[in-house]
């Protein structure tokens, strides 16, 4: 993954908008995971959360530093469209369903964006993305191991929940990703 290709066709503002959305998700993730850790009833989920919270805080800091490097300011606002996904995770009645919604819904969808962002990354951003991707891949494998023991009924409920999460996460990424890809398509058309 060490080859950086900074695509100059994409304006800095579009990349910063995507980075800000990633930061917003990490901010909400740390808040969610800390509350969840306090209330988790499944010991294995609680243990996993305790180690992953540190990673999420580090990711949030890395993204914040990258945004500051590019804009000279720290990110501040959290878009309401991000909050909706986390509200759905919090509404789940069991730790297993929260694992399904958060890891297979929010984190898996967001991880795809990190991979897609690699093609436009300069070397500094590439370092940040590689660290986050590596940790998030480990978190997703952990979640898959938690979900592998679900009953048939729970698998059906998880799949139904993931359908809802999928539409919510599409909305989360609609504007920032459209702005980034529109910039690239405009460049290629000229």
C-alpha positions in Angstrom: 0.0 0.0 0.0 3.0 2.3 0.0 2.5 4.0 -3.4 0.9 7.5 -3.0 -0.8 9.0 -5.9 -1.9 12.5 -5.0 -4.5 13.3 -7.6 -4.2 17.0 -8.3 -7.5 17.0 -10.1 -9.3 16.9 -6.8 -9.5 20.3 -5.0 -8.2 20.4 -1.5 -11.6 21.5 -0.3 -13.2 18.3 -1.5 -10.6 16.1 0.2 -11.0 18.1 3.4 -14.8 17.6 3.3 -14.2 13.9 3.1 -11.6 14.0 5.9 -14.0 16.1 8.0 -16.7 13.5 7.6 -14.3 10.7 8.6 -13.3 12.8 11.6 -17.0 13.3 12.5 -17.6 9.5 12.4 -14.5 8.9 14.6 -15.8 11.5 17.1 -19.2 9.9 17.3 -17.5 6.4 17.5 -15.5 7.4 20.5 -18.6 8.8 22.2 -20.6 5.7 21.4 -18.0 3.2 22.4 -17.3 4.8 25.7 -21.0 4.8 26.7 -21.4 1.3 25.3 -18.4 0.1 27.3 -20.0 1.3 30.5 -23.3 -0.5 29.8 -22.1 -3.6 27.9 -23.4 -6.9 29.4 -21.4 -9.2 27.2 -17.9 -9.6 28.8 -16.2 -10.2 25.4 -17.8 -7.2 23.9 -16.7 -5.1 26.8 -13.1 -6.3 26.6 -13.0 -5.6 22.9 -14.4 -2.1 23.3 -11.8 -1.3 26.0 -8.9 -1.9 23.6 -10.5 -0.4 20.6 -11.5 2.9 22.2 -7.8 3.8 22.4 -7.5 3.2 18.6 -10.6 5.3 17.9 -9.2 8.2 19.9 -5.9 8.0 18.1 -7.6 7.9 14.7 -9.7 10.9 15.6 -6.5 12.8 16.5 -4.7 11.7 13.3 -7.6 12.9 11.2 -7.8 16.1 13.2 -4.1 16.7 12.6 -4.4 16.0 8.9 -7.3 18.5 8.6 -5.3 21.1 10.5 -2.3 20.5 8.2 -4.5 21.1 5.2 -6.7 23.9 6.4 -4.9 25.5 9.3 -8.0 24.9 11.5 -9.4 22.1 13.6 -12.7 20.4 12.6 -15.6 21.4 14.8 -19.1 20.8 13.5 -20.8 17.4 13.4 -23.4 17.1 10.7 -26.8 15.7 11.8 -26.7 13.1 9.1 -23.8 11.4 11.0 -25.8 11.4 14.2 -28.6 9.4 12.7 -26.5 6.3 12.2 -25.2 6.4 15.7 -28.7 6.8 17.1 -29.7 3.6 15.4 -26.8 1.8 16.9 -27.6 3.0 20.4 -31.2 2.0 20.0 -30.3 -1.7 19.6 -31.4 -3.9 22.5 -28.4 -6.2 22.8 -24.6 -6.0 22.5 -24.8 -8.4 19.5 -27.1 -6.2 17.6 -25.0 -3.1 18.5 -21.9 -5.0 17.1 -23.9 -5.7 13.9 -25.0 -2.1 13.5 -21.8 -0.4 14.4 -19.1 -2.7 13.0 -20.9 -4.1 10.0 -22.9 -0.9 9.3 -20.9 2.2 10.2 -17.3 0.9 10.5 -17.4 -1.4 7.4 -18.9 1.4 5.3 -16.5 4.0 6.5 -13.5 1.6 6.0 -14.5 1.4 2.3 -14.1 5.2 2.1 -10.6 5.0 3.5 -9.7 2.5 0.8 -11.2 4.7 -1.9 -9.4 7.8 -0.6 -6.0 6.1 -1.0 -5.9 6.9 -4.7 -5.9 10.6 -4.0 -3.6 10.6 -1.0 -0.4 12.4 -0.7 2.4 10.7 1.3 1.3 12.3 4.6 -2.3 11.3 4.2 -1.3 7.9 3.0 0.4 7.3 6.4 -2.7 8.3 8.3 -5.0 6.1 6.1 -2.7 3.1 6.4 -2.8 3.3 10.2 -6.5 3.6 10.4 -7.2 0.9 7.8 -5.0 -1.5 9.6 -6.7 -1.0 13.0 -10.2 -0.9 11.5 -9.6 -4.2 9.7 -8.6 -5.7 13.0 -11.7 -4.3 14.6 -13.9 -5.7 11.8 -12.4 -9.2 12.2 -13.1 -9.0 15.9 -16.7 -8.1 15.2 -17.1 -10.9 12.7 -15.9 -13.3 15.4 -18.6 -12.0 17.8 -21.3 -12.3 15.1 -20.3 -15.8 13.9 -22.2 -17.4 16.8 -25.6 -15.7 16.1 -28.7 -17.8 15.8 -30.6 -18.0 12.6 -33.2 -15.6 14.0 -30.5 -13.1 15.1 -28.8 -13.3 11.7 -32.1 -12.4 10.0 -32.5 -9.5 12.4 -28.9 -8.4 11.8 -29.4 -8.5 8.0 -32.6 -6.4 8.3 -30.7 -3.9 10.5 -27.8 -3.8 8.0 -30.3 -2.8 5.2 -31.4 0.2 7.3 -27.8 1.1 8.1 -26.8 0.8 4.4 -29.3 3.5 3.4 -28.3 5.7 6.3 -24.6 5.4 5.5 -25.3 6.2 1.8 -26.8 9.5 3.0 -23.8 10.1 5.3 -21.5 9.9 2.3 -23.7 11.3 -0.5 -22.6 15.0 -0.4 -18.9 14.8 0.4 -18.2 11.9 -1.9 -20.2 13.4 -4.7 -18.2 16.7 -4.4 -15.0 14.7 -4.6 -15.9 12.6 -7.5 -17.6 15.4 -9.3 -14.3 17.4 -9.2 -12.4 14.5 -10.7 -15.0 13.9 -13.4 -14.9 17.6 -14.3 -11.2 17.4 -14.6 -11.3 14.3 -16.8 -13.9 15.9 -19.1 -11.7 18.9 -19.8 
